[in-house]
Amino acid sequence: MSPSSRPTRSRFWVVICGSGYRSGIAASLLLARGFARVQNVRGGMGAYQETKCAEWQAADLVFSPMI
């Protein structure tokens, strides 16, 4: 992986999966590896689909705070 294609730890990262379980694990792993700005989407894609948004916006989703 080239340095320009590596994930940047200082960026804001939103992690999502089907139910929120796997993305919660992934978010925890990212935090453990020094990614400071990570949010898991609580409820995953199911929660996203319930918003019935035509376009994805971070403010449209409910975030589970990661500690």
C-alpha positions, 0 to 999 in steps of 0.5 A: 500500500502506498503512503498516499493510499493509507488511511489517515488517522486524523480524518473523521471515520464513520464505520457501517455494516448491516446491523452495527455489530461488525462495524462496532468491532471494526471501530474499536480496532481502529481506535485501538490503532490510533484513529482518534475520530471514529464513529460506529453507525448504531443499527447499521444499514437497517438504521440508514434505510429507516431514515429514507434519505435520498442521499447519505448525510452524516447528520441523518444517522444516529451515532454510538459514541466510541470510547 
